[in-house]
Amino acid sequence: MCLVNNVTKVNTATSQITQKGNDVRMRCAVYIRVSTDKDEQKASLKYQKELFYRYIEEKGWDIYEFYVDVQTGTTGKRKNLQKMIEEAQAKKFDIILAKELSRLARNGELSYKIKNICENQGIHIITLDNAINTLTGNTNMFGLYAWMYEQESQNTSNRVKETLRTRAKKGLFKGSNPPYGYEVREGTLYVRDDITSSIVKRIFEST
């Protein structure tokens, strides 16, 4: 074991729950997800880790591992989420901690898959927004939150698609970064007035 911010980090998969007086030291799997690797999201990663360190220290529990993904929550094909699910099936920890249920999943099927695995293995799920806490029996709203986050994700997707369609109809550039040799002015692509345009012409002429 090693100490991180005064919180015990469990390094071996064979570690068991230990007792100190009447206090049970729970092994915590901490799941953190952000959607992009932009600077503000990187700051969010750091902030979330600090939240979990404080929470776990206050409880007197142990950190089993941090599982971090930079990806959308609508898909289950996230490397570290899959790793956490596999280790949950092997009962390598006692609690899954997440900032909110949407960090784990933004679709109902995946939410219930994680829930069922945890129930079968005797693993608890706790979200720091106090919406879910199976340790205290706070599970009545699980279905509602799973549905709500799935609907929120679908609505966001629909809004983005509609925005892109509208821009396309107006002949506006839909991307974030213009192709090499071009620049965006008021939403429209223009050939750059510099050496880059001649470089592009030479590339096409040489092929």
N, C-alpha and C positions, 0 to 999 in steps of 0.2 A: 504493500500500500504506500501511497505518497500523499502528502498534504497539499491541496490547491486551495488558496484563499481560505485556509482553516477548515476545508471540507475534505473528508477522506475520499481518495480516488481508489476504487477497487480495480486492481490490475489483473486478477486471475478469474477465469470463468468458473472456477470451482469454489469461489468464496461463498459462504453461507451467511444467512441472516444471523447476526450476533446480538446478544443481549447484554445490556449494561443496566443492572438493577431491573427496573420495570420497563425500560425504554428499548424498543426494538429498532435496530439499525437497518433500515430498508435500503436495498440496492436500487438506485434510480437510473433508468435509461432516459436521457434528456433528448427530445427531438426538437430541432430548430429548422425552420424552412423559410427562405426568402425567395422571391420570384426572379430577381435579376442580380447581377454582380455589380450594379452601379454603386457609387460611393455611399449614397444614402442608405442603401440596403446593407452594405458592409457595416455601417454604423449601427444598423438595427441588429445585426448579428452580435456585435459586441455588447449592446445594451441588453439583449435577451439573455446572453450568457451570464451577465452580472445579476440579472433578476433571479436566475435559477441558482446561482451560487448562494445568494442571500437566503432564498427560500429553503434550500436543502440544509444550509448551516443552521437556520432557525429550528428546523425539525430534528436536527441531530442525525440525519441520514447520510448515506454514502452515495457518491457518484459512481455508477458502473461505467457509463460511457456517454459522450456527446455524439449524437448522430445529426449531421448537418447536410442539408441539400439546398442547392440553388436551382430551383425548378418550380414549375407550376404545381399546384396542389390537386389538379383535376386528374392527374395520371398517377398510377401506382408504380410506374416504372422509374422509380427513383432509387439510385444505388444504395444510399444509406438507410432509406426507409425499408428497402427489402432486407438489408442486413439486420436491422432492428427486428423485423418480423420473424426472420429465421432464428434469431437469438431469443426472441420471446417464446417461440415454439419449443426451444430447448430449455426454457425457464432459467435463463441466466441472470435475470433481474426480477425485482418485485413490483416496481412501479414504472409506468411510462408518464413522463412529465412533458407537457406542451403548453405554449402560451395560450392557445385556444384550439378548439377542435379543428378549425380550418387549416391550422398548420400541419396537422396529420393528413387530412383529406378534405377535398371539396366535392366529393361525390358520395352518395349514400351507400353504394355497394362496397366501396373501399372502407368507409367508416365502420360499417357493420362487420366486415371481415376482420378488422383490427379488434373490434369489441369482442367478437366471438372467440378469437384466439386468446385474448386476455382472460376471458371468463373460463375457458377450458384449462388454462394453465395457472389460474389463481393469481393473475397479475392485475394490479389496479391501474386505472387511468385517472390522472388529475390534470386539469387545465388551470392555469394561473388566473383566468378571468372568473373563476368560481362557478362556471357553468356545469362542469363535470367533476365529480369526485367520488369514485366508486368505493374509496376507503371509508367514507362516511355515509354511503348509501345514496348519494346525490346522483342518481342516474335517470330520473323520470323525464328529463328534458333532452336526453341523448338523441332520440329520434327527431325531435323538432329542430335541434341545432344541425343535425346531419342534413335534413331537408333544406333548412334555411341557407346553409353555406353552399349547397349544390345549386339552389335557385339563384343565389347571388352571383355565383360563377357563371351560370348560363346567361343571366341578364347582362353581365359585363361583356361576355363574348359577343352577344347579339349587338350591343351598342358599338363595339369596336368594328364589327363587320359592316354595320350600317354606315358608320363614319367613313370607312374605306370606300364603300360603294358610292357614297355621295361625292367624295373627292375625285373618284375615277370619272364619274359623270361630268364633273366640272373641268376635267382635264388637268387636275392638280396632281402633284407628285405624292405618292402614298407612303413612301419609305421614310426612314429617319436620316440615312446618309446617302447623298447623291452619288451616282456612278462616277468613276474617275474621269475627269475631263469636263464635268458638269458642275453647276452650282444651282442652289435653289433660291429664287427671289419671289417673295409673296406666294409661295406654294407651287411655283412653276419652275420646271427645269430649263436652264439656259446653258449653252456652251460657254465654258470659261474663257475669258480673254487673256490667256497666258499660254505657256509652252505646253501645258498638259494636252490641249486639243490636238496639237500637231503630233504629239507622241502617240495618241490614240489612232490617228490617221495612218501613221507609219506602221503600227502594229497590224492593222487590218490590211494594208497594202502588201505587207510581207507574207501574209498567210495564203 
